[in-house]
């Protein structure tokens, strides 16, 4: 279990830095585009590139949120269930989430096959498959994040602790900070 937490921590750090980097790049692109527009010149590639960067931030950020179990949840409903039903609900929900993202990853690979040979309109040297590769990559990252966070989530839910209402990530509570 300790090794899995270490892997989850490293995975979270890598995702965090990827999201930060993408946010900085997206912000830079937007600011540069605004400056150019104010100066009377427009960047032809701005709309396409900023849309791609926003999609990438969304997918990588979603995987990071999954790792921290920060997506919308229904812990209050889940914790109101008897322990046996709670376990069944967690298993069912995890299977559905993993199935959805496996399907998304498979569909993303199909999209890449369909778009093979296509390039961006404004940056004709950039293949669309590069920009759309985030779909299967994001799906795999989400699945990995979900699986890495599952043991701690299972422990907390089975113990009757709400992951949704914890103010700090990774099971920490304010009481731990006061010690």
N, C-alpha and C positions, 0 to 999 in steps of 0.2 A: 504494500500500500504506500509506503514511504517513497519508493521508486516512481510510482505512478504520479504522486503529488509533485515530485521533482520534474518529471516530464511535463506535467500540466503547467507548472510555474514557468519553465523555459518556453513552452508553447505560447503561454500568455504574454511573456515578455516580447517574443518575436512578433506576435500579432499586434501588440501595442505599438511597437516601433514601426511596423508596416503602416498601421493606421495613421500614426503621427506623421510619418513621411508623406503619405498620400494627401493628408490634410494640408501640409505645408506646400506641397506641389500644387494642389488645387487652388489654395489661397493665392499663391504666387501667380498662377495663370490668370485668375480672375482679376487680380490687381493690375497686372500688366495689360490685360485686355481693356480694362477701364481707362487706364492712362493713355493707351493708344487711341481709344475712341475719343477721349477728351481732346487729344491732339489732332483729331480729324482723320486719323488713319485707323482702319479696322483690321483686325487679324482674321484671316479667312478660316483658320483652323480652330479658333477659340471655342465655338459651340460644340463641335465634335469632341474635342479633347476634354473639355470640362465635363461633358456628359459621361464620357468613359471614366474619368477620374471619380466622379460622383458614384457611379455604379461600383467601382472597385472599393471605394471607402465603405459603401453600404455592405458589400459582401464580406469584406475582411472585418468590419465592425460587428456584423451579425455573428460571425464566428467567435469573436472576442466576447460578445455579450452571452453567447451560448456557454462558453467556458466558465463564465462567472454566474451563470444561471440568472441573468438580468433581463431576460425577455419577459413579456407579459405572462403571468401565471395565475393560478387559482389556488394558491396554498390554503387559504381559509376553507374553501370547499373540500379540498383534499384532506386537510387535517381533521375535518368534521366527520370523515368516514371512519368506521371501525378499522383497526389495524390491518386485518386481512383484506378488506376491500380497498384500503389505501394502497397496499402493496400491488394488488391487481391493477388499480388505476394507474400507478406509476409505470408498471410494466407495459400496459396497453398504450399509454401516452408515449413512452420512449420508442416502442415499436412503430407507432404511427409517424413520429418525427423522423426516425431513421429511415423508414420506408419513403417518406416524402422527399427527403434530401437525396436518397439513392436514386429515386426517380428523376429528381431535378438534375443530378449529375449525369445520368444516362441521357436525358433530353438535351442537356448542354453539349454532350459529345455529338449528338445527332445534329444540333445546330452548327457545330464546328464543321462537320462533314458537308452540310448544305452550303455553308458560306465559303467553303474552300475556293481559293482563287480570287475572292473579292478583296478590294482594298477600300480604305476610307476615301471619302469624296475629296476632302480638303488636303489630306496628307496621303497622296496616292502610293507612297512607298510603304505605308503601314498596312499590313494585312488585317482584315476584319477578324480573322480567327484569333489574332493576338488580343484584340480588345474584348472579344466575346469569350475568351478562355476563362474568364473569371467565373462563368456560370458553373462549369464542372469543378474548377478549383475551389470556389466558394462552397459548393456542396460537400466536397470532401473535407474541407476545413471545418465545416459545421458538424459533420458526423464525428470527426476526431475530437472536437471540443465537447460534444455531447457525451461521447464515451469516456473521455478523461474526467469529466465532472460528475459522471453518474455515481461512482461509489460514495463520494461525500454527500451528494444530493440524497441518495438512498438512505444513508445513515441518518441524516438530519430529518427527513420526512418520516422515517420509521420511528424516530425518537420523539416525534411530535413537534419538531422545531420548524418554524416557517423560514424558508430561504428568502422568500419574497420580502419579508419585513425586516431583514437584517440590514443594519445601516452600513456595514462594511463587508467587503468581499471575503470569500473563502471561509465562511463560517465564523468570522470574528464578531464579537459583540462589544458594545462599549465597556462592559464590565472587565473584559480582558485588558483594555487599554488603561484602566485605573490601577492595575496592580503594579 
